Amino acid sequence: MTRRTRQAMLTLLLVAVSAIWLLPIVWTILVSFRPATEPIVSGRIWFGSTLTLENYATAFRIAPFGTYYLNTLLIAFGILAAQLVTITLAGYAFARFEFRGRDLLFALLLLQILIPSAALIIPNYATIRTLGLFDTQLAIMLPYCGSAFGTFLMRQTFKSVPRDLDDAARMDGANWLQVLRFVYLPAGTASLVAFALASITFHWNEFLWPLVVTNSERTRPLTVGLAVFTQLGELGAQWPLVTAATLIVAGPLFVFFLIFQRQFINSFVRSGLK
């Protein structure tokens, strides 16, 4: 088998996998333009008799998506702002400071990665109730202000910075904060960008924890608001309406990725993530 043949077979395999991956997305888009009065039955699962935007208009009438978008943006970027501060400072401390119990503390921190977030819902909920934060955006944000994965990522990034640069900056009179600002942060930009993209995506799609700690439309993010559309029909979900609402929720992230896909991929490559 020649090299060109192997490459052609690999390309065909990748095309086939891509087509399989795209099928649910294409189905979702097509059904969202299907008239809501036409049932999805065998033989007619792709196209309706006409294309209509009524499902999108109905979705905006049923749910206050403007409020949901504002809540989601506040939550996702509020969490990210807190995380960028905490993981940068913690990563720098674990990478360059010498203190008693550092390795043990770092090992305990990494253990958090092994604990599923669902297992912490009850103690976190009790804490939120005790603090009087139930049904607020802060209640959704508070458990995520730190990140064990982010701390690990920044520690590994900062450890790759040559010590000579650190020593040279200190000889010039820089304190630890100035060393972090002018020596380590420029080297860690790619890792911070990679983490930021992953964090925004995760918290934009987070459902279970916001569902537990919110109880009103004024604090619900998009994912919790989307659940309303699965409960509208007496005989089950109205799929044209559900798919339209789903695209309203997921569309901004999809467009964001298409615009910044090159930066997205490059940031992960530079940060060493696999």
Secondary structure, DSSP 4 states (H G I P E B T S, - for coil): --HHHHHHHHHHHHHHHHHHHHHHHHHHHHHHTS-TTS---TT-SS--SS--SHHHHHHHHHS-HHHHHHHHHHHHHHHHHHHHHHHHHHHHHHHH---TTHHHHHHHHHHHHHS-GGGGHHHHHHHHHHHT-TTSHHHHHGGGSS-HHHHHHHHHHHHTS-HHHHHHHHHTT--HHHHIIIIIHHHTHHHHHHHHHHHHHHHHH--HHHHHH--STTT--HHHHHGGGGGS-TTS--HHHHHHHHHHHHHHHHHHHHHHHHHHHHHHHHHT--
